[in-house]
Amino acid sequence: MADVNRGKRPLSPHLQVYRLPLAAVTSIMNRITGVGMTLAAVLIVWWFAAGAFDADYFAWVDGLLTSWLGLLVLTLSLWALWYHTLNSIRHLIWDTGRMMEVEIVEKSSWVVIGASVVMTLLTLIVI
């Protein structure tokens, strides 16, 4: 039998109307940064392979990676590395059953975000 009230039932909330908690956003970003670091690793291996292949080809690849766009991509990759590392440490702490209270999870999410930015800037200053 057909459901005659089907059009009158409320729809489930979706991403357009539901704001994800910060812990969910940081968890999703952890996965995205993992994929992003893989792509950055491909760029770095390409740079090394170009150096081993030919001087002209290396100059072209090096020019691409040292352009403003290449430096932006590499800087974002550096941030992804720090973010992924710090967030993974947080997940390891959670695996022990510690820091699982909602308030602490919220604070540690902000700590991971802030610390990843600070560590990226410190790394860029040192380099």
C-alpha positions in Angstrom: 0.0 0.0 0.0 1.3 3.5 -0.9 2.1 5.9 1.9 -0.3 8.8 1.4 1.5 11.0 4.0 4.9 10.7 2.3 5.0 14.4 1.2 4.0 15.7 4.6 6.8 14.1 6.7 9.8 16.3 7.6 13.1 15.7 5.8 16.2 14.6 7.7 18.7 17.5 8.2 21.5 17.5 5.8 24.8 19.4 5.6 23.1 22.5 4.3 21.0 22.9 7.5 23.2 21.0 10.1 26.4 22.4 11.5 29.0 19.7 12.1 30.7 19.7 15.4 34.3 20.9 15.4 35.5 17.4 16.3 33.8 16.0 13.1 35.4 18.8 11.0 38.8 18.0 12.4 38.3 14.3 11.8 37.3 14.9 8.2 40.3 17.3 7.7 42.6 14.6 9.1 41.5 12.3 6.2 41.8 15.1 3.6 45.3 16.1 4.8 46.3 12.4 4.6 45.3 12.4 0.9 46.8 15.8 0.3 50.2 14.7 1.7 50.2 11.7 -0.7 49.8 14.2 -3.6 52.6 16.4 -2.2 54.8 13.3 -2.0 54.2 12.7 -5.7 55.3 16.3 -6.4 58.5 15.8 -4.4 59.3 12.5 -6.0 58.7 14.1 -9.4 61.2 16.8 -8.5 63.8 14.2 -7.4 63.2 12.1 -10.6 63.5 15.2 -12.8 66.9 15.9 -11.1 68.1 12.4 -12.0 66.7 12.5 -15.5 67.8 15.7 -17.3 69.1 19.2 -16.3 66.7 21.0 -18.6 63.7 19.0 -17.3 64.8 19.5 -13.7 65.0 23.3 -14.3 61.5 23.3 -15.7 60.1 21.2 -12.8 62.1 23.3 -10.3 60.7 26.5 -11.8 57.2 25.1 -11.5 57.6 24.1 -7.8 59.4 27.3 -6.9 56.7 29.5 -8.6 54.2 31.2 -6.3 51.7 28.5 -7.0 54.2 25.7 -6.3 55.3 27.4 -3.1 51.7 27.8 -2.0 51.0 24.1 -2.7 54.2 23.1 -0.8 53.3 25.4 2.1 49.8 24.0 2.4 51.4 20.5 2.2 53.6 21.4 5.1 50.6 22.6 7.1 48.8 19.3 6.2 51.8 17.4 7.5 51.8 19.2 10.8 48.0 19.1 11.1 47.9 15.4 10.3 50.7 14.6 12.8 49.2 16.6 15.7 45.7 15.3 15.1 47.0 11.7 14.9 48.7 12.2 18.2 45.4 13.3 19.6 43.7 10.2 18.2 46.4 8.0 19.8 45.6 9.7 23.2 41.9 9.0 22.5 42.7 5.3 21.9 43.8 5.1 25.5 40.4 6.4 26.7 41.7 9.8 27.8 40.5 13.3 26.9 37.1 12.0 25.6 34.9 14.6 27.4 33.1 16.9 25.0 34.7 20.1 26.4 38.2 18.7 26.2 37.6 17.4 22.7 36.5 20.9 21.6 39.5 22.5 23.2 42.0 20.0 21.8 40.5 20.5 18.3 41.3 24.2 18.6 44.8 23.3 20.0 45.5 21.1 17.0 44.4 23.8 14.5 46.4 26.5 16.2 49.5 24.4 16.8 49.6 23.2 13.2 49.6 26.8 12.0 52.3 27.8 14.5 54.5 24.8 13.7 54.1 25.5 10.0 55.2 29.1 10.5 58.1 28.0 12.7 59.2 25.5 10.1 59.1 28.1 7.4 61.1 30.5 9.5 63.8 27.9 10.3 64.0 26.8 6.6 
